[in-house]
Amino acid sequence: MKALVTGATGFIGGNLVRKLLEQDYQVRALVRKESNQRNIKGLDVEVVLGDLRDRASLEKALEGCDVLFHVAAAYTFWSPDPKIIYETNVKGTENILEVARDKGIKKVIYTSTESTIGIGDGCLGTEEMETSLDCLPGHYKKSKYLAEKLALKTCQEGLPLVVVNPTMPVGPWDVKPTPTGQMIVDFLNGRMPACVNTGLNVVDVEDVAKGHILALEKGRVGERYILGNKNLTLREIFAIVEGITGIRRPPFDIPIWLALGAAHVHEFVSGKLLRRYPRIPLEAVRAARKFRHFDCSKAVSELGFPQTPVEEAFDKAVRWFRQNGYVD
């Protein structure tokens, strides 16, 4: 079976390609010309240059493929031009799903995010809970909400599609790194003097990759599946990394209002004046105002989604970052 993977050079996509190859899938990767191909270098992957905003390149990429894993997205909490985020995440998704429908692709796995799952006060988020555009901070989360709605609408119109909603993946091959990976790198380099009182759901990125394949093989068309594992506070996350590395975790929490103030300053100085990614992205701090804890049992029961201990995921991430020059 031949699978097209978009976002193959990224964190989840790079791990997905490896799992597909392990299971004897033929893999074709849609790659932008300017992308860093380190994550797929040396792998038995057919690379096709293209862009989600270029429909002709998508038609070429999907020719002869059986299934599509649409993983690619502009994953950033800040951009000098937010329009590019929407062009990639929303219009790009519309483009590739339309081409997939025209080509008769047998099944599509669309990679969304936990941000599109609603969270109620004092309860865990589930696939049945909806959020709204107004509740989402920042352009990345808003664009993914719009893209997921578009994907589900395309499914209702006849495209066999399953949505997966990864939580906070941790592990190897986080080349960029992602905002989550950057948090670990900052911790390892002693640049994490304090933390805020928030909560996240953590999952091994290799489990997330397997979850995509399980969604292809077992997922019900039109359904969403949260690919997550353990609910933790940020302080508990840092305690795990401290146990692995011996590096002391931040000694105290700072109130969210103080973190927001610092983020406003960083975004103004770094973002608006210097035109570079702020060290404290305002969108990330705004998201931290609410605990993002989830019930992941649907993916476990319906897909057989694995639950590798998150301590192992952090250990793999720490070793990979250290071995690949991210630690001073």
C-alpha positions as a Markdown table, in Angstrom:
| # | Residue | x | y | z |
|---|---|---|---|---|
| 1 | Met | 0.0 | 0.0 | 0.0 |
| 2 | Lys | 1.4 | 3.4 | -0.9 |
| 3 | Ala | 0.9 | 6.3 | 1.5 |
| 4 | Leu | 1.5 | 10.0 | 0.9 |
| 5 | Val | 2.7 | 11.8 | 4.1 |
| 6 | Thr | 2.6 | 15.5 | 4.3 |
| 7 | Gly | 4.7 | 17.0 | 7.0 |
| 8 | Ala | 7.2 | 14.1 | 6.8 |
| 9 | Thr | 10.1 | 16.3 | 7.7 |
| 10 | Gly | 8.4 | 17.4 | 10.9 |
| 11 | Phe | 8.3 | 15.9 | 14.4 |
| 12 | Ile | 5.2 | 13.7 | 14.2 |
| 13 | Gly | 5.6 | 13.2 | 10.4 |
| 14 | Gly | 9.2 | 12.0 | 10.7 |
| 15 | Asn | 8.2 | 9.4 | 13.4 |
| 16 | Leu | 5.2 | 8.4 | 11.3 |
| 17 | Val | 7.3 | 7.7 | 8.2 |
| 18 | Arg | 9.6 | 5.4 | 10.3 |
| 19 | Lys | 6.6 | 3.4 | 11.6 |
| 20 | Leu | 5.1 | 3.1 | 8.1 |
| 21 | Leu | 8.3 | 1.7 | 6.8 |
| 22 | Glu | 8.5 | -0.7 | 9.6 |
| 23 | Gln | 5.1 | -2.0 | 8.6 |
| 24 | Asp | 6.1 | -2.3 | 4.9 |
| 25 | Tyr | 4.1 | 0.6 | 3.6 |
| 26 | Gln | 5.5 | 2.3 | 0.5 |
| 27 | Val | 6.0 | 6.0 | 1.5 |
| 28 | Arg | 5.9 | 9.1 | -0.6 |
| 29 | Ala | 6.7 | 12.4 | 1.2 |
| 30 | Leu | 5.4 | 15.8 | 0.0 |
| 31 | Val | 8.2 | 18.2 | 0.9 |
| 32 | Arg | 8.6 | 21.9 | 0.4 |
| 33 | Lys | 11.7 | 22.9 | -1.6 |
| 34 | Glu | 13.1 | 24.9 | 1.4 |
| 35 | Ser | 12.4 | 22.2 | 4.0 |
| 36 | Asn | 15.1 | 20.7 | 6.1 |
| 37 | Gln | 15.0 | 17.0 | 5.1 |
| 38 | Arg | 17.1 | 15.7 | 8.0 |
| 39 | Asn | 14.3 | 13.7 | 9.5 |
| 40 | Ile | 13.9 | 11.5 | 6.4 |
| 41 | Lys | 17.5 | 11.5 | 5.1 |
| 42 | Gly | 18.6 | 8.0 | 4.3 |
| 43 | Leu | 15.1 | 6.5 | 4.6 |
| 44 | Asp | 13.5 | 4.5 | 1.7 |
| 45 | Val | 11.1 | 7.3 | 0.9 |
| 46 | Glu | 10.1 | 8.8 | -2.4 |
| 47 | Val | 10.4 | 12.6 | -2.1 |
| 48 | Val | 8.1 | 14.8 | -4.2 |
| 49 | Leu | 8.6 | 18.6 | -4.0 |
| 50 | Gly | 5.5 | 20.6 | -3.6 |
| 51 | Asp | 3.4 | 22.9 | -1.4 |
| 52 | Leu | 0.0 | 22.7 | 0.1 |
| 53 | Arg | -0.8 | 26.1 | -1.5 |
| 54 | Asp | 0.1 | 24.7 | -5.0 |
| 55 | Arg | -2.8 | 22.4 | -6.2 |
| 56 | Ala | -0.8 | 21.1 | -9.2 |
| 57 | Ser | 2.0 | 19.8 | -7.0 |
| 58 | Leu | -0.6 | 18.0 | -4.8 |
| 59 | Glu | -2.1 | 16.3 | -7.8 |
| 60 | Lys | 1.3 | 15.0 | -8.7 |
| 61 | Ala | 2.1 | 13.9 | -5.2 |
| 62 | Leu | -1.2 | 11.9 | -4.8 |
| 63 | Glu | -1.0 | 10.2 | -8.2 |
| 64 | Gly | -0.8 | 6.4 | -7.6 |
| 65 | Cys | -1.3 | 6.7 | -3.8 |
| 66 | Asp | -3.8 | 4.6 | -1.9 |
| 67 | Val | -4.0 | 6.6 | 1.4 |
| 68 | Leu | -3.1 | 10.0 | 2.7 |
| 69 | Phe | -1.7 | 11.1 | 6.1 |
| 70 | His | -2.1 | 14.9 | 6.1 |
| 71 | Val | 0.2 | 15.8 | 9.0 |
| 72 | Ala | 1.7 | 19.1 | 7.7 |
| 73 | Ala | 0.9 | 22.4 | 9.4 |
| 74 | Ala | 2.5 | 25.7 | 10.2 |
| 75 | Tyr | 3.0 | 24.9 | 13.9 |
| 76 | Thr | 4.1 | 28.1 | 15.5 |
| 77 | Phe | 2.9 | 30.4 | 18.3 |
| 78 | Trp | 4.1 | 33.5 | 16.5 |
| 79 | Ser | 4.6 | 34.6 | 12.9 |
| 80 | Pro | 5.6 | 37.9 | 11.4 |
| 81 | Asp | 2.8 | 37.2 | 8.8 |
| 82 | Pro | -0.1 | 35.3 | 10.3 |
| 83 | Lys | -1.8 | 35.1 | 6.9 |
| 84 | Ile | 0.7 | 32.4 | 6.0 |
| 85 | Ile | -0.5 | 30.2 | 8.9 |
| 86 | Tyr | -4.1 | 30.3 | 7.5 |
| 87 | Glu | -3.0 | 29.8 | 3.9 |
| 88 | Thr | -1.1 | 26.7 | 4.9 |
| 89 | Asn | -3.3 | 25.2 | 7.6 |
| 90 | Val | -6.7 | 26.0 | 6.3 |
| 91 | Lys | -6.5 | 26.6 | 2.5 |
| 92 | Gly | -3.7 | 24.0 | 2.2 |
| 93 | Thr | -5.9 | 21.5 | 3.9 |
| 94 | Glu | -8.8 | 22.3 | 1.6 |
| 95 | Asn | -6.6 | 21.9 | -1.4 |
| 96 | Ile | -5.2 | 18.5 | -0.5 |
| 97 | Leu | -8.5 | 17.1 | 0.6 |
| 98 | Glu | -10.2 | 18.2 | -2.6 |
| 99 | Val | -7.4 | 16.5 | -4.7 |
| 100 | Ala | -7.6 | 13.4 | -2.5 |
| 101 | Arg | -11.4 | 13.2 | -3.2 |
| 102 | Asp | -10.8 | 13.7 | -6.9 |
| 103 | Lys | -8.1 | 11.0 | -7.0 |
| 104 | Gly | -10.3 | 8.5 | -5.2 |
| 105 | Ile | -8.0 | 8.1 | -2.2 |
| 106 | Lys | -9.2 | 5.2 | -0.1 |
| 107 | Lys | -8.8 | 6.8 | 3.3 |
| 108 | Val | -7.4 | 10.0 | 4.8 |
| 109 | Ile | -6.0 | 10.5 | 8.3 |
| 110 | Tyr | -6.1 | 14.2 | 9.2 |
| 111 | Thr | -3.8 | 15.3 | 12.0 |
| 112 | Ser | -5.5 | 18.0 | 14.1 |
| 113 | Thr | -4.6 | 19.0 | 17.6 |
| 114 | Glu | -6.0 | 18.7 | 21.2 |
| 115 | Ser | -6.7 | 22.4 | 21.0 |
| 116 | Thr | -9.9 | 21.8 | 19.0 |
| 117 | Ile | -11.3 | 19.7 | 21.9 |
| 118 | Gly | -13.5 | 21.5 | 24.4 |
| 119 | Ile | -12.6 | 21.5 | 28.1 |
| 120 | Gly | -15.1 | 22.0 | 30.8 |
| 121 | Asp | -14.5 | 23.3 | 34.3 |
| 122 | Gly | -13.2 | 20.5 | 36.4 |
| 123 | Cys | -13.7 | 17.7 | 33.8 |
| 124 | Leu | -11.6 | 16.0 | 31.2 |
| 125 | Gly | -11.9 | 16.8 | 27.6 |
| 126 | Thr | -13.4 | 14.1 | 25.3 |
| 127 | Glu | -13.9 | 13.8 | 21.5 |
| 128 | Glu | -17.6 | 14.8 | 22.0 |
| 129 | Met | -16.7 | 18.1 | 23.6 |
| 130 | Glu | -16.6 | 21.1 | 21.3 |
| 131 | Thr | -14.7 | 24.4 | 21.6 |
| 132 | Ser | -15.4 | 27.6 | 19.7 |
| 133 | Leu | -13.2 | 29.9 | 17.7 |
| 134 | Asp | -13.6 | 32.7 | 20.2 |
| 135 | Cys | -12.2 | 30.5 | 23.0 |
| 136 | Leu | -8.9 | 29.8 | 21.1 |
| 137 | Pro | -5.9 | 32.0 | 21.7 |
| 138 | Gly | -3.7 | 32.8 | 18.7 |
| 139 | His | -3.6 | 32.1 | 15.0 |
| 140 | Tyr | -2.2 | 28.6 | 15.1 |
| 141 | Lys | -5.0 | 27.2 | 17.2 |
| 142 | Lys | -7.7 | 29.1 | 15.4 |
| 143 | Ser | -6.4 | 27.9 | 12.0 |
| 144 | Lys | -6.4 | 24.3 | 13.2 |
| 145 | Tyr | -10.0 | 24.6 | 14.4 |
| 146 | Leu | -11.1 | 25.9 | 11.0 |
| 147 | Ala | -9.1 | 23.2 | 9.2 |
| 148 | Glu | -10.6 | 20.5 | 11.3 |
| 149 | Lys | -14.1 | 21.8 | 10.6 |
| 150 | Leu | -13.3 | 21.8 | 6.9 |
| 151 | Ala | -11.9 | 18.3 | 7.1 |
| 152 | Leu | -15.1 | 16.9 | 8.8 |
| 153 | Lys | -17.3 | 18.8 | 6.3 |
| 154 | Thr | -15.3 | 17.2 | 3.4 |
| 155 | Cys | -15.9 | 13.8 | 5.1 |
| 156 | Gln | -19.6 | 14.4 | 5.2 |
| 157 | Glu | -19.5 | 15.1 | 1.5 |
| 158 | Gly | -18.0 | 11.7 | 0.8 |
| 159 | Leu | -14.3 | 11.6 | 1.5 |
| 160 | Pro | -13.4 | 8.7 | 3.9 |
| 161 | Leu | -11.5 | 10.6 | 6.6 |
| 162 | Val | -10.6 | 10.1 | 10.2 |
| 163 | Val | -9.4 | 12.9 | 12.5 |
| 164 | Val | -6.6 | 12.3 | 15.1 |
| 165 | Asn | -6.0 | 14.9 | 17.9 |
| 166 | Pro | -2.5 | 14.5 | 19.4 |
| 167 | Thr | -2.0 | 16.0 | 22.8 |
| 168 | Met | 1.6 | 17.0 | 23.8 |
| 169 | Pro | 4.0 | 14.6 | 22.0 |
| 170 | Val | 7.5 | 14.0 | 23.4 |
| 171 | Gly | 10.4 | 12.1 | 22.0 |
| 172 | Pro | 13.1 | 11.9 | 19.3 |
| 173 | Trp | 13.4 | 13.7 | 15.9 |
| 174 | Asp | 12.1 | 17.0 | 17.1 |
| 175 | Val | 14.4 | 18.8 | 14.7 |
| 176 | Lys | 12.9 | 22.3 | 14.7 |
| 177 | Pro | 12.2 | 21.9 | 17.7 |
| 178 | Thr | 8.5 | 22.3 | 18.3 |
| 179 | Pro | 7.3 | 24.6 | 21.2 |
| 180 | Thr | 7.1 | 21.5 | 23.4 |
| 181 | Gly | 10.6 | 20.4 | 22.5 |
| 182 | Gln | 11.9 | 23.9 | 23.0 |
| 183 | Met | 10.6 | 23.8 | 26.5 |
| 184 | Ile | 12.6 | 20.7 | 27.2 |
| 185 | Val | 15.7 | 22.2 | 25.5 |
| 186 | Asp | 15.4 | 25.4 | 27.6 |
| 187 | Phe | 15.1 | 23.2 | 30.8 |
| 188 | Leu | 18.3 | 21.3 | 29.8 |
| 189 | Asn | 20.1 | 24.5 | 29.2 |
| 190 | Gly | 19.1 | 26.1 | 32.5 |
| 191 | Arg | 16.8 | 28.7 | 30.8 |
| 192 | Met | 13.7 | 27.8 | 32.8 |
| 193 | Pro | 13.9 | 29.9 | 36.0 |
| 194 | Ala | 10.2 | 29.5 | 36.9 |
| 195 | Cys | 7.0 | 27.9 | 35.6 |
| 196 | Val | 3.3 | 28.6 | 35.6 |
| 197 | Asn | 0.6 | 26.5 | 37.2 |
| 198 | Thr | -0.9 | 24.7 | 34.3 |
| 199 | Gly | -1.7 | 21.2 | 33.1 |
| 200 | Leu | -1.0 | 19.2 | 29.9 |
| 201 | Asn | -1.5 | 15.7 | 28.6 |
| 202 | Val | 1.7 | 14.1 | 27.6 |
| 203 | Val | 2.2 | 11.2 | 25.1 |
| 204 | Asp | 5.2 | 9.4 | 23.5 |
| 205 | Val | 5.5 | 10.7 | 19.9 |
| 206 | Glu | 6.2 | 7.2 | 18.7 |
| 207 | Asp | 2.9 | 6.1 | 20.1 |
| 208 | Val | 1.3 | 9.1 | 18.2 |
| 209 | Ala | 2.9 | 7.8 | 15.0 |
| 210 | Lys | 1.5 | 4.3 | 15.7 |
| 211 | Gly | -1.9 | 5.9 | 16.5 |
| 212 | His | -2.0 | 7.4 | 13.0 |
| 213 | Ile | -1.6 | 3.9 | 11.4 |
| 214 | Leu | -4.1 | 2.4 | 13.8 |
| 215 | Ala | -6.6 | 5.1 | 12.8 |
| 216 | Leu | -6.1 | 4.2 | 9.2 |
| 217 | Glu | -6.6 | 0.5 | 9.9 |
| 218 | Lys | -9.3 | 0.6 | 12.6 |
| 219 | Gly | -10.6 | 4.2 | 12.9 |
| 220 | Arg | -14.3 | 4.9 | 12.1 |
| 221 | Val | -14.8 | 7.4 | 9.2 |
| 222 | Gly | -15.9 | 10.8 | 10.5 |
| 223 | Glu | -14.7 | 10.2 | 14.0 |
| 224 | Arg | -12.1 | 12.1 | 16.1 |
| 225 | Tyr | -9.6 | 10.2 | 18.3 |
| 226 | Ile | -7.5 | 11.9 | 21.0 |
| 227 | Leu | -4.0 | 10.5 | 20.9 |
| 228 | Gly | -2.8 | 11.1 | 24.4 |
| 229 | Asn | -1.7 | 9.4 | 27.6 |
| 230 | Lys | -1.0 | 11.0 | 31.0 |
| 231 | Asn | -2.4 | 14.2 | 32.5 |
| 232 | Leu | 0.3 | 16.1 | 34.4 |
| 233 | Thr | 0.9 | 19.6 | 35.8 |
| 234 | Leu | 3.8 | 21.5 | 34.4 |
| 235 | Arg | 5.6 | 21.1 | 37.7 |
| 236 | Glu | 5.1 | 17.3 | 37.5 |
| 237 | Ile | 6.6 | 17.4 | 34.0 |
| 238 | Phe | 9.7 | 19.2 | 35.2 |
| 239 | Ala | 10.0 | 16.7 | 38.1 |
| 240 | Ile | 10.2 | 13.9 | 35.6 |
| 241 | Val | 12.9 | 15.6 | 33.6 |
| 242 | Glu | 14.7 | 16.4 | 36.8 |
| 243 | Gly | 14.7 | 12.7 | 37.7 |
| 244 | Ile | 16.1 | 11.8 | 34.3 |
| 245 | Thr | 18.8 | 14.6 | 34.2 |
| 246 | Gly | 19.6 | 15.6 | 37.8 |
| 247 | Ile | 19.0 | 19.2 | 36.7 |
| 248 | Arg | 16.9 | 21.1 | 39.3 |
| 249 | Arg | 13.4 | 22.0 | 38.3 |
| 250 | Pro | 12.3 | 25.6 | 38.6 |
| 251 | Pro | 12.1 | 26.4 | 42.3 |
| 252 | Phe | 8.8 | 28.3 | 42.2 |
| 253 | Asp | 5.7 | 29.1 | 40.1 |
| 254 | Ile | 4.8 | 32.5 | 38.8 |
| 255 | Pro | 1.3 | 33.8 | 38.6 |
| 256 | Ile | -0.2 | 33.7 | 35.1 |
| 257 | Trp | -0.7 | 37.5 | 35.1 |
| 258 | Leu | 3.1 | 38.0 | 35.5 |
| 259 | Ala | 3.8 | 35.5 | 32.8 |
| 260 | Leu | 1.3 | 37.3 | 30.5 |
| 261 | Gly | 3.1 | 40.6 | 31.2 |
| 262 | Ala | 6.5 | 39.1 | 30.4 |
| 263 | Ala | 5.1 | 37.6 | 27.2 |
| 264 | His | 3.6 | 40.9 | 26.1 |
| 265 | Val | 7.1 | 42.5 | 26.5 |
| 266 | His | 8.9 | 39.7 | 24.7 |
| 267 | Glu | 6.4 | 39.7 | 21.8 |
| 268 | Phe | 6.7 | 43.5 | 21.4 |
| 269 | Val | 10.5 | 43.6 | 21.6 |
| 270 | Ser | 11.4 | 40.4 | 19.8 |
| 271 | Gly | 8.4 | 40.1 | 17.5 |
| 272 | Lys | 7.4 | 43.6 | 16.5 |
| 273 | Leu | 10.8 | 45.4 | 16.8 |
| 274 | Leu | 13.3 | 42.6 | 16.0 |
| 275 | Arg | 11.0 | 40.5 | 13.8 |
| 276 | Arg | 12.1 | 37.2 | 15.4 |
| 277 | Tyr | 10.4 | 34.5 | 17.3 |
| 278 | Pro | 9.8 | 35.7 | 20.9 |
| 279 | Arg | 11.3 | 33.5 | 23.7 |
| 280 | Ile | 8.0 | 33.7 | 25.6 |
| 281 | Pro | 5.2 | 33.5 | 23.0 |
| 282 | Leu | 2.0 | 35.3 | 24.1 |
| 283 | Glu | -0.2 | 32.6 | 22.5 |
| 284 | Ala | 1.5 | 29.9 | 24.6 |
| 285 | Val | 1.0 | 31.7 | 27.9 |
| 286 | Arg | -2.6 | 32.5 | 27.1 |
| 287 | Ala | -3.2 | 28.8 | 26.4 |
| 288 | Ala | -1.7 | 28.0 | 29.8 |
| 289 | Arg | -4.5 | 29.7 | 31.6 |
| 290 | Lys | -6.6 | 26.5 | 31.4 |
| 291 | Phe | -5.5 | 22.9 | 32.3 |
| 292 | Arg | -5.5 | 20.8 | 29.1 |
| 293 | His | -6.4 | 17.4 | 30.5 |
| 294 | Phe | -8.1 | 14.7 | 28.5 |
| 295 | Asp | -9.8 | 11.3 | 28.6 |
| 296 | Cys | -8.0 | 9.3 | 26.0 |
| 297 | Ser | -9.9 | 6.0 | 26.5 |
| 298 | Lys | -11.7 | 6.1 | 23.1 |
| 299 | Ala | -8.4 | 5.7 | 21.1 |
| 300 | Val | -7.2 | 3.0 | 23.5 |
| 301 | Ser | -10.4 | 1.0 | 23.4 |
| 302 | Glu | -11.3 | 1.4 | 19.7 |
| 303 | Leu | -7.8 | 1.6 | 18.1 |
| 304 | Gly | -5.7 | -0.2 | 20.6 |
| 305 | Phe | -3.7 | 3.0 | 21.0 |
| 306 | Pro | -0.5 | 2.2 | 23.0 |
| 307 | Gln | 0.3 | 3.9 | 26.3 |
| 308 | Thr | 4.1 | 3.9 | 26.7 |
| 309 | Pro | 5.1 | 5.4 | 30.1 |
| 310 | Val | 5.7 | 9.1 | 29.6 |
| 311 | Glu | 8.9 | 8.8 | 31.6 |
| 312 | Glu | 10.3 | 6.8 | 28.7 |
| 313 | Ala | 9.2 | 9.4 | 26.2 |
| 314 | Phe | 11.0 | 12.2 | 28.2 |
| 315 | Asp | 14.1 | 10.0 | 28.5 |
| 316 | Lys | 14.2 | 9.5 | 24.7 |
| 317 | Ala | 13.7 | 13.2 | 24.1 |
| 318 | Val | 16.5 | 14.2 | 26.5 |
| 319 | Arg | 18.9 | 11.7 | 24.9 |
| 320 | Trp | 18.0 | 12.8 | 21.4 |
| 321 | Phe | 18.5 | 16.5 | 22.2 |
| 322 | Arg | 21.8 | 15.8 | 23.9 |
| 323 | Gln | 23.1 | 13.6 | 21.1 |
| 324 | Asn | 22.1 | 16.1 | 18.4 |
| 325 | Gly | 23.7 | 19.3 | 19.8 |
| 326 | Tyr | 20.8 | 21.1 | 21.3 |
| 327 | Val | 22.3 | 21.2 | 24.8 |
| 328 | Asp | 25.0 | 23.7 | 25.6 |
